[in-house]
């Protein structure tokens, strides 16, 4: 069969023309639709919002997008003329307090919609965030933050207080609180605390969450749960242990010997005499923890107090201790010294050398969540100071007495007192020893202090002699008076 070439070409030409015409019509329709969508429209905003009036919008905009842009621009203009940071923060807080719920959208055709932008932002459901149309009117409600509220806490992810609108139910409150916290168990009941209008009476409503009861303005809700103590309990061990770092604990804590065992035990360089525990029960320990392990402590939040706060805490403790005291004025200085040491050392007075002894109290001492255990390296030095040629640390040498270290410090200075007045201050306990120090064993960490022989002028002795003679004269006068009376 012979094919008519001319006829085939004509058919292809007609088909091509038809397709081209259809594409042209489609493009024209799309352009018309796009022009219609991007054509400016007018939207009016009223009520409790940062600005009121009629503004330009587009049909492709949803209500939340339009409101957000309008708020940002209006806030920028409102804050532009302010210079004081405190004032800016106050004004910004006031501007940001516009309601997100109970918003009324009125259409030009007379229909109305209740808008809940808070639900939209939490759920992403666009039924709460419709497209705008020409001549829409958006009215923000007035509401009292102190009275038009619902408060929810308990087994929820984000305990919160939110704006109440008519028709709110328990499920709405749970939604705004971020849902049920899955780390809790047996979460199926709630308690609703409902005050009377005068605030003097309270009704407690117990309900199953599944009943999803309707709420009243001012309700306070507790989502009940069984206590879950699966928290991140841990203590930090630093210094001379074989496996330093965090040691995980149980809720009530672990004995000190078990914590050290989990840290791998002490190294050969550990100085157990100077080991200590820092705990959050005193502000001083909190401050030291932060300084010693600034990059290591993860949960120091709001525990760290300023220096001024520490000083106030110390004064408060001292006043509490002194309020009912019966000590003399002379004793007060020494009491203050001992009391400050008590506060600063806290639990650091534990004897770590005994923690591995069977049934020792030190080994059973419970390490709690947040504690820090510091195990320093052995300090093989003796410190010499006072009236010597060169004060400082000198390497400890076994079986050497105090004279050896004074010689290492360059010997006695010209202003030093007699050799019998030298004081040895023990590194452990800080005891001052002045008697029979020739026989005293010097240990690493000890201090040797050489007092100063204070020079006295002639007038010093004249004044002292005058005071003594005056005292003798007074006594003699009293004796004479007594004799005369007799």
C-alpha positions in Angstrom: 0.0 0.0 0.0 1.4 3.4 -1.0 1.5 6.2 1.6 0.4 9.7 0.5 3.3 11.9 1.8 1.5 15.1 1.3 -1.5 13.9 3.2 0.7 12.8 6.2 2.6 16.1 6.4 -0.8 18.0 6.4 -2.0 15.8 9.3 1.1 16.5 11.3 0.9 20.2 10.7 -2.7 20.3 11.9 -1.9 18.3 15.0 1.0 20.5 15.9 -1.1 23.6 15.5 -3.8 22.2 17.8 -1.3 21.3 20.5 0.3 24.8 20.3 -3.1 26.4 20.7 -4.0 24.3 23.7 -0.6 25.2 25.4 -1.2 28.9 24.7 -4.7 28.7 26.3 -3.2 26.9 29.4 -0.5 29.5 29.8 -3.0 32.3 29.5 -5.2 30.6 32.2 -2.2 30.1 34.5 -1.1 33.7 34.0 -4.6 35.0 34.7 -4.8 32.8 37.8 -1.4 34.0 39.0 -2.3 37.7 38.4 -5.5 37.1 40.4 -3.6 35.6 43.4 -0.9 38.2 43.5 -3.3 41.1 43.1 -3.2 43.2 46.3 -6.1 43.0 48.7 -7.2 45.1 51.7 -7.3 43.6 55.2 -8.4 45.5 58.3 -7.0 44.8 61.8 -8.7 45.9 65.0 -8.9 45.1 68.7 -6.0 44.3 71.0 -3.1 44.4 68.6 0.0 46.6 68.3 -1.6 48.6 65.4 -5.2 49.0 64.1 -6.2 50.0 60.6 -6.4 48.8 57.0 -3.4 47.2 55.4 -2.3 45.7 52.1 -2.1 41.9 51.8 -2.2 39.2 49.1 -4.6 36.3 48.5 -1.6 33.9 48.7 -1.0 35.0 52.4 -2.3 33.1 55.3 -3.5 35.0 58.4 -0.5 34.1 60.6 2.0 35.2 57.9 0.3 38.5 57.5 0.0 39.2 61.2 3.6 38.2 61.9 5.0 40.6 59.2 2.7 43.4 60.4 3.8 42.9 64.0 7.5 42.9 63.2 7.3 46.0 61.1 5.2 47.9 63.7 7.4 46.8 66.6 10.5 48.0 64.8 8.9 51.4 64.3 7.7 51.6 67.9 11.2 50.8 69.3 13.2 52.9 66.9 13.1 56.1 68.9 13.9 54.4 72.3 17.5 54.4 73.6 17.4 53.0 77.1 17.8 49.2 77.2 15.5 48.8 80.2 12.7 50.8 78.6 13.1 48.9 75.3 12.7 45.6 77.2 9.6 46.8 79.0 8.0 48.1 75.8 8.9 45.0 73.8 7.3 42.8 76.5 4.1 44.8 76.4 4.0 44.7 72.6 4.5 40.9 72.5 1.5 40.3 74.8 -1.1 40.4 72.1 -3.6 37.4 72.2 -3.1 34.4 69.9 -6.5 32.8 70.6 -10.1 33.9 70.3 -9.3 35.9 67.2 -12.4 36.7 65.0 -12.1 36.7 61.2 -15.0 38.4 59.4 -15.5 37.9 55.7 -17.0 40.3 53.3 -19.8 37.8 52.6 -20.9 38.0 56.3 -19.4 34.7 57.4 -17.2 34.5 60.5 -14.3 32.3 61.7 -12.8 31.8 65.1 -9.0 31.7 64.7 -6.6 30.0 67.1 -3.0 30.8 66.1 -1.6 29.2 69.2 -3.1 25.8 68.1 -1.9 26.3 64.5 1.7 27.0 65.7 1.6 23.8 67.9 -0.2 21.5 65.4 0.5 22.9 62.0 -3.2 22.4 61.1 -4.1 25.0 58.5 -7.7 25.0 59.5 -6.6 27.4 62.3 -4.8 29.6 59.8 -6.8 30.3 56.6 -5.9 32.3 53.5 -6.9 35.9 53.5 -9.5 37.4 51.2 -10.2 41.0 50.1 -12.0 43.1 52.8 -11.3 40.6 55.6 -11.6 42.1 59.1 -9.4 40.6 61.9 -10.5 41.4 65.4 -8.1 40.6 68.4 -9.9 40.1 71.7 -9.3 41.9 74.9 -8.4 39.6 77.8 -7.1 39.8 81.4 -3.9 37.8 81.8 -4.5 37.5 85.5 -8.0 36.0 85.2 -8.5 34.7 81.7 -6.1 31.8 82.0 -5.6 28.1 82.4 -2.6 26.8 84.4 -1.3 23.2 83.9 1.5 21.3 85.5 2.5 17.8 86.5 3.3 15.0 84.0 3.5 17.2 81.0 6.5 18.2 78.9 6.1 22.0 79.4 4.1 23.2 82.4 2.5 26.4 81.2 -0.1 29.1 81.7 -2.1 30.1 78.6 -5.0 32.2 77.4 -8.5 30.7 78.1 -11.2 30.8 75.4 -14.7 29.5 75.7 -15.0 25.8 75.0 -11.5 24.8 76.1 -11.2 21.2 77.2 -8.6 19.2 79.1 -7.1 18.0 75.9 -6.5 21.6 74.8 -4.6 22.2 78.0 -2.5 19.1 77.5 -1.8 20.2 73.9 -0.5 23.6 75.0 1.6 22.0 77.7 3.5 20.0 75.0 1.6 16.7 75.6 2.1 14.0 78.3 5.6 13.4 79.3 6.3 9.8 78.4 8.9 9.4 81.1 6.2 9.2 83.7 4.1 6.1 84.3 0.4 5.5 84.8 -0.6 9.0 83.6 -4.4 8.7 83.3 -5.9 11.1 85.8 -6.0 14.8 86.5 -7.0 17.1 89.3 -8.6 20.4 88.5 -8.5 23.1 91.2 -11.4 25.6 90.7 -11.8 28.7 92.8 -15.0 30.4 93.6 -15.5 34.0 92.4 -14.4 35.4 95.8 -11.3 33.2 95.8 -12.1 31.9 99.3 -13.5 28.4 98.3 -11.9 25.8 96.2 -13.4 22.8 94.4 -11.1 19.9 93.6 -12.3 17.9 90.6 -10.7 14.5 90.0 -11.2 13.2 86.5 -9.9 10.7 84.0 -8.0 12.3 81.2 -10.0 10.3 78.7 -13.2 12.1 79.8 -11.8 15.4 78.4 -14.0 17.6 80.5 -14.7 21.2 79.7 -12.7 23.8 81.6 -13.6 27.0 83.3 -11.8 30.3 83.3 -9.0 30.3 86.0 -8.8 26.5 86.3 -5.5 25.1 87.6 -4.7 21.5 86.5 -2.3 18.9 87.8 -1.7 15.9 85.6 -1.2 13.1 88.1 1.5 10.5 87.8 3.5 7.8 89.7 6.8 9.2 90.8 9.7 8.3 88.5 13.1 8.7 90.0 15.1 7.5 87.0 17.2 10.7 86.9 20.7 11.3 85.8 22.4 10.9 89.2 26.1 11.3 89.1 29.2 12.6 90.9 32.4 13.8 89.5 35.8 12.4 90.6 38.8 14.4 89.6 42.6 14.0 90.2 44.6 11.0 91.1 42.3 8.1 90.3 42.8 5.7 87.5 39.5 6.5 85.7 38.5 10.1 86.5 35.2 11.5 85.3 31.6 11.1 86.1 30.5 8.2 88.3 26.8 7.2 87.9 24.8 6.9 91.2 21.5 5.6 92.4 18.9 8.0 93.9 20.1 7.8 97.5 23.7 8.0 96.5 26.6 5.4 96.8 29.2 4.9 99.6 32.5 6.7 99.1 34.5 3.5 98.8 32.2 2.2 96.0 32.5 5.5 94.1 36.3 5.3 94.3 36.2 1.7 93.2 34.2 2.6 90.1 36.7 5.4 89.4 39.4 2.7 89.2 40.9 3.3 92.7 43.7 5.7 93.6 46.9 6.1 91.7 50.3 5.8 93.4 50.6 9.6 93.4 47.3 10.2 95.3 47.6 12.4 98.4 44.7 11.0 100.5 45.4 13.4 103.3 44.4 16.4 101.2 41.5 14.8 99.4 38.1 16.4 99.8 34.5 16.4 98.8 32.6 19.5 97.5 28.9 19.5 98.0 26.1 21.9 97.0 25.0 22.5 100.6 27.1 25.6 101.1 27.6 28.4 98.6 31.4 28.3 99.0 31.5 24.7 97.7 29.3 25.7 94.8 31.7 28.4 93.8 34.7 26.2 94.1 33.1 23.4 92.1 32.4 25.9 89.3 36.0 27.2 89.3 37.6 23.7 89.5 35.5 22.1 86.8 34.0 24.9 84.8 34.1 22.9 81.6 33.2 19.6 83.3 30.2 20.3 85.5 27.1 20.2 83.3 24.4 20.9 85.8 25.7 24.0 87.6 22.7 26.0 86.4 21.5 28.6 88.9 23.7 27.1 91.7 26.6 29.6 91.2 26.2 32.7 93.4 28.1 36.0 93.1 30.9 36.8 95.5 28.7 39.3 97.3 26.1 36.6 97.8 28.7 34.4 99.4 29.7 37.1 101.8 26.1 37.6 102.8 25.7 33.9 103.3 28.8 33.8 105.5 27.6 36.7 107.6 24.2 35.2 107.9 25.6 31.9 109.2 27.8 33.7 111.7 24.9 35.8 113.0 22.8 32.7 113.4 25.5 30.9 115.4 26.3 34.0 117.6 22.7 34.9 118.4 22.4 32.8 121.5 26.1 32.4 122.3 27.5 33.0 125.8 31.1 33.5 124.9 33.3 36.5 125.9 34.4 39.2 123.5 38.0 37.8 123.6 36.7 34.3 122.5 34.7 35.8 119.6 37.8 36.1 117.3 38.8 32.5 117.7 35.1 31.3 117.3 34.9 33.3 114.0 38.0 31.6 112.7 36.8 28.1 113.6 33.3 28.7 112.3 34.5 30.0 108.9 36.7 27.0 108.6 33.8 24.8 109.4 31.7 26.4 106.6 34.5 26.4 104.0 35.6 22.8 104.6 32.1 21.3 104.8 32.6 17.5 104.1 36.3 17.9 103.1 37.4 16.8 106.6 36.8 13.1 105.8 39.9 10.9 106.2 40.3 9.2 102.8 43.0 7.0 104.2 40.4 5.0 106.1 37.8 4.5 103.4 38.9 1.0 102.5 38.9 -0.2 106.2 36.2 -2.6 107.0 33.1 -1.0 108.4 34.7 2.4 108.5 32.3 5.4 108.7 34.5 7.2 106.0 34.0 4.4 103.5 30.2 4.3 104.1 29.8 8.1 103.7 27.2 8.6 101.0 28.2 10.5 97.8 25.2 12.3 96.4 24.2 13.6 93.0 26.2 16.6 92.1 29.1 16.0 94.5 32.7 16.6 93.3 35.6 14.5 94.8 39.0 16.0 94.5 42.1 13.7 94.8 45.2 15.9 94.6 48.7 14.6 93.8 51.2 14.1 96.6 52.8 17.3 97.7 56.5 16.5 98.5 57.4 19.9 99.8 57.9 21.8 103.0 57.2 25.6 103.2 59.5 27.8 105.2 58.5 31.4 105.8 58.9 34.3 108.3 62.3 35.7 109.2 64.5 33.6 106.8 66.6 34.8 103.9 64.5 33.2 101.3 61.0 32.0 102.0 59.4 29.3 99.8 58.8 25.6 99.2 61.7 23.2 99.6 61.8 19.5 98.5 60.9 17.1 101.3 63.7 14.9 102.5 62.8 12.1 104.9 64.2 12.1 108.4 65.4 15.8 108.2 64.4 18.1 111.1 63.3 21.7 110.9 66.9 23.1 111.0 67.6 21.5 107.6 64.8 23.4 105.9 65.7 26.7 107.6 69.3 26.2 106.2 67.8 25.5 102.7 65.9 28.8 103.1 69.2 30.7 103.7 69.2 30.5 107.5 67.8 32.9 110.1 67.5 36.6 109.2 68.9 39.2 111.6 65.4 40.1 112.7 64.5 36.5 113.7 63.7 35.5 117.2 65.7 32.9 119.1 65.8 29.4 117.7 63.6 28.2 120.5 60.8 30.4 119.2 60.5 28.6 115.8 57.0 27.2 115.1 56.2 24.1 113.1 52.6 24.1 111.6 51.5 20.6 110.6 50.0 20.3 107.2 47.4 18.0 108.5 45.2 19.7 111.1 47.3 22.9 111.1 48.4 22.4 114.7 51.0 24.9 115.9 53.9 23.1 117.7 56.6 25.0 119.6 57.9 22.4 122.2 60.5 19.8 121.5 60.5 20.5 117.8 64.0 19.0 117.6 62.4 15.6 118.0 59.4 16.4 115.7 59.1 14.5 112.5 58.7 16.9 109.6 56.3 15.6 106.9 55.4 16.7 103.4 53.0 19.7 103.5 54.3 21.0 106.8 55.0 24.7 107.4 58.0 26.1 109.4 57.5 29.6 110.7 60.3 31.8 112.1 58.8 34.7 114.1 60.2 38.2 114.1 62.1 39.8 117.0 60.4 43.1 117.1 62.9 45.9 117.9 62.0 48.0 121.0 63.1 51.6 121.6 64.1 53.1 124.9 60.9 54.9 125.2 59.0 51.6 124.9 60.7 50.3 128.0 60.3 53.6 129.8 56.5 53.5 129.1 56.2 49.9 130.2 58.2 50.7 133.4 55.9 53.7 134.1 52.9 51.5 133.7 54.3 48.9 136.1 55.2 51.5 138.7 51.8 53.1 138.4 50.1 49.7 139.0 52.4 49.1 142.1 51.5 52.6 143.4 47.8 51.9 143.1 48.1 48.6 145.0 50.2 50.3 147.7 47.6 53.0 148.2 44.8 50.4 148.6 46.9 48.5 151.1 47.5 51.7 153.2 43.8 52.5 153.1 42.9 49.1 154.4 45.4 49.3 157.2 44.1 52.7 158.3 40.6 51.4 158.3 41.7 48.6 160.6 
